[in-house]
Amino acid sequence: MRNDCETCVNYVYDEDCEESICTVNLDEDELVRFMEDSHYCCPYYRLDDEYAVVRRQM
């Protein structure tokens, strides 16, 4: 698990806010842990690997 939000599938661009946001609904404890602990790994992180399907087809 990782904390690199920019490569996570749950981190999407919101046109209304004109910024990227996390679509996972973290509870208060998880959010505090994520913001304060530099070693905390997000349990919802999934790599946004758009080539994964192509590699499986080969």
Backbone as a printed PyTorch tensor [residue, N CA C, xyz], in Angstrom:
tensor([[[  0.8350,  -1.1810,   0.0000],
         [  0.0000,   0.0000,   0.0000],
         [  0.8780,   1.2430,   0.0000]],

        [[  0.3330,   2.2990,  -0.5950],
         [  1.1240,   3.5120,  -0.7480],
         [  0.3080,   4.7420,  -0.3810]],

        [[  0.9610,   5.8710,  -0.3730],
         [  0.3150,   7.1440,  -0.0840],
         [  0.3530,   8.0980,  -1.2680]],

        [[  0.7990,   7.6600,  -2.3990],
         [  0.9410,   8.5220,  -3.5600],
         [ -0.4240,   8.7220,  -4.2210]],

        [[ -1.1650,   9.6940,  -3.7480],
         [ -2.5450,   9.8980,  -4.2100],
         [ -2.6380,  10.1530,  -5.7130]],

        [[ -1.6610,  10.8060,  -6.2830],
         [ -1.7270,  11.1540,  -7.6980],
         [ -1.7180,   9.9430,  -8.6200]],

        [[ -1.2640,   8.7950,  -8.1420],
         [ -1.2610,   7.5870,  -8.9650],
         [ -2.3800,   6.6220,  -8.5740]],

        [[ -3.2620,   7.0670,  -7.7010],
         [ -4.3520,   6.2170,  -7.2180],
         [ -5.5780,   6.3540,  -8.1190]],

        [[ -6.2660,   5.2500,  -8.3120],
         [ -7.4600,   5.2350,  -9.1450],
         [ -8.5990,   6.0370,  -8.4900]],

        [[ -8.5500,   6.2210,  -7.1770],
         [ -9.5890,   6.9540,  -6.4490],
         [ -9.3810,   8.4640,  -6.4530]],

        [[ -8.2900,   8.9310,  -7.0040],
         [ -7.9620,  10.3520,  -7.0540],
         [ -8.3460,  10.8830,  -8.4250]],

        [[ -9.4570,  11.5950,  -8.5090],
         [ -9.9990,  12.0260,  -9.7910],
         [-10.1640,  13.5400,  -9.8400]],

        [[-10.2060,  14.0590, -11.0550],
         [-10.3890,  15.4960, -11.2590],
         [-11.8620,  15.8350, -11.1840]],

        [[-12.2030,  16.7960, -10.3440],
         [-13.5740,  17.2630, -10.1900],
         [-13.7070,  18.5850, -10.9370]],

        [[-14.5120,  18.5900, -11.9830],
         [-14.6560,  19.7920, -12.8090],
         [-15.3510,  20.9250, -12.0720]],

        [[-16.2300,  20.6020, -11.1360],
         [-16.9270,  21.6450, -10.3830],
         [-15.9660,  22.4240,  -9.4910]],

        [[-15.0870,  21.7090,  -8.8070],
         [-14.1060,  22.3430,  -7.9150],
         [-12.8490,  22.7750,  -8.6560]],

        [[-12.6710,  22.2370,  -9.8500],
         [-11.4800,  22.4760, -10.6750],
         [-10.2010,  22.0460,  -9.9650]],

        [[-10.2810,  20.8900,  -9.2940],
         [ -9.1030,  20.3020,  -8.6590],
         [ -9.3270,  18.8060,  -8.4990]],

        [[ -8.2590,  18.0900,  -8.2360],
         [ -8.3490,  16.6420,  -8.0310],
         [ -8.7230,  16.3610,  -6.5850]],

        [[ -9.5750,  15.3570,  -6.3970],
         [-10.0210,  14.9880,  -5.0560],
         [-10.0150,  13.4730,  -4.9180]],

        [[ -9.9860,  13.0150,  -3.6900],
         [-10.0790,  11.5940,  -3.3980],
         [-11.5560,  11.2370,  -3.2730]],

        [[-11.9860,  10.2010,  -3.9750],
         [-13.3950,   9.8120,  -3.9530],
         [-13.7280,   8.8460,  -2.8220]],

        [[-12.7210,   8.4090,  -2.0740],
         [-12.9500,   7.5130,  -0.9430],
         [-13.4540,   8.3410,   0.2350]],

        [[-14.4580,   7.8420,   0.8840],
         [-15.0410,   8.5140,   2.0340],
         [-14.3290,   8.0240,   3.2960]],

        [[-13.2560,   8.7120,   3.6900],
         [-12.5010,   8.3270,   4.8830],
         [-13.2510,   8.7750,   6.1280]],

        [[-13.2270,   7.9250,   7.1610],
         [-13.8250,   8.3790,   8.4170],
         [-12.8330,   9.3140,   9.1110]],

        [[-13.2630,   9.9470,  10.1740],
         [-12.4580,  10.9690,  10.8240],
         [-11.1250,  10.4320,  11.3330]],

        [[-11.1270,   9.2490,  11.9210],
         [ -9.8890,   8.6660,  12.4430],
         [ -8.8930,   8.3730,  11.3230]],

        [[ -9.3730,   7.8190,  10.2230],
         [ -8.4920,   7.5210,   9.0830],
         [ -7.9120,   8.7980,   8.5010]],

        [[ -8.7220,   9.8240,   8.3900],
         [ -8.2530,  11.0880,   7.8250],
         [ -7.1650,  11.7170,   8.7010]],

        [[ -7.3610,  11.7150,   9.9990],
         [ -6.3570,  12.2660,  10.9120],
         [ -5.0690,  11.4610,  10.8180]],

        [[ -5.1790,  10.1420,  10.8110],
         [ -4.0020,   9.2830,  10.7070],
         [ -3.2680,   9.5420,   9.3820]],

        [[ -4.0160,   9.6750,   8.3150],
         [ -3.4240,   9.9180,   6.9970],
         [ -2.6930,  11.2610,   6.9530]],

        [[ -3.2750,  12.2810,   7.5570],
         [ -2.6900,  13.6200,   7.5100],
         [ -1.4830,  13.7730,   8.4510]],

        [[ -1.4870,  13.0800,   9.5830],
         [ -0.4430,  13.2880,  10.5870],
         [  0.7010,  12.2790,  10.5330]],

        [[  0.4230,  11.0490,  10.1470],
         [  1.4410,  10.0010,  10.1660],
         [  2.0650,   9.8540,   8.7830]],

        [[  3.3350,  10.1900,   8.6770],
         [  4.0020,  10.1350,   7.3690],
         [  4.2360,   8.6980,   6.8930]],

        [[  4.1250,   7.7180,   7.7840],
         [  4.3370,   6.3200,   7.4170],
         [  3.0330,   5.5560,   7.2060]],

        [[  1.9050,   6.2440,   7.3470],
         [  0.5980,   5.5930,   7.1810],
         [  0.3680,   5.2750,   5.7160]],

        [[ -0.0580,   4.0530,   5.4410],
         [ -0.3590,   3.6330,   4.0770],
         [ -1.8710,   3.5280,   3.9050]],

        [[ -2.3770,   4.1950,   2.9290],
         [ -3.8170,   4.2210,   2.6780],
         [ -4.3120,   2.8260,   2.2860]],

        [[ -5.2970,   2.2970,   3.0040],
         [ -5.8080,   0.9590,   2.6820],
         [ -6.6510,   0.9270,   1.4130]],

        [[ -6.9990,   2.0880,   0.8860],
         [ -7.8490,   2.1690,  -0.3060],
         [ -7.0500,   2.4440,  -1.5810]],

        [[ -5.7310,   2.5540,  -1.4320],
         [ -4.8800,   2.8560,  -2.5860],
         [ -4.9300,   1.7250,  -3.6140]],

        [[ -5.2000,   2.0940,  -4.8610],
         [ -5.1290,   1.1530,  -5.9860],
         [ -4.4430,   1.8740,  -7.1270]],

        [[ -3.3850,   1.2820,  -7.6380],
         [ -2.6150,   1.8900,  -8.7110],
         [ -3.4810,   2.0810,  -9.9450]],

        [[ -3.4570,   3.2880, -10.4820],
         [ -4.1910,   3.5960, -11.7080],
         [ -3.3250,   3.1950, -12.8970]],

        [[ -3.3120,   1.9140, -13.1850],
         [ -2.4740,   1.3510, -14.2380],
         [ -3.3310,   1.0630, -15.4610]],

        [[ -3.3930,   2.0300, -16.3680],
         [ -4.2560,   1.8810, -17.5380],
         [ -3.7600,   0.8430, -18.5340]],

        [[ -2.5380,   0.3800, -18.3720],
         [ -1.9840,  -0.6280, -19.2820],
         [ -2.1250,  -2.0430, -18.7540]],

        [[ -2.6850,  -2.2280, -17.5780],
         [ -2.8160,  -3.5510, -16.9630],
         [ -3.6590,  -4.4880, -17.8350]],

        [[ -4.7240,  -3.9780, -18.4020],
         [ -5.5980,  -4.7940, -19.2510],
         [ -4.8620,  -5.2360, -20.5030]],

        [[ -4.0730,  -4.3570, -21.0910],
         [ -3.3340,  -4.6850, -22.3020],
         [ -2.3090,  -5.7800, -22.0170]],

        [[ -1.6280,  -5.6880, -20.8720],
         [ -0.6350,  -6.7060, -20.5240],
         [ -1.3010,  -8.0750, -20.3300]],

        [[ -2.4950,  -8.1120, -19.7900],
         [ -3.1940,  -9.3850, -19.5980],
         [ -3.6100, -10.0050, -20.9200]],

        [[ -3.8880,  -9.1980, -21.9190],
         [ -4.3620,  -9.6960, -23.2010],
         [ -3.2300, -10.3040, -24.0120]],

        [[ -2.0040,  -9.9740, -23.7120],
         [ -0.8630, -10.4720, -24.4960],
         [ -0.5730, -11.9010, -24.2080]]])
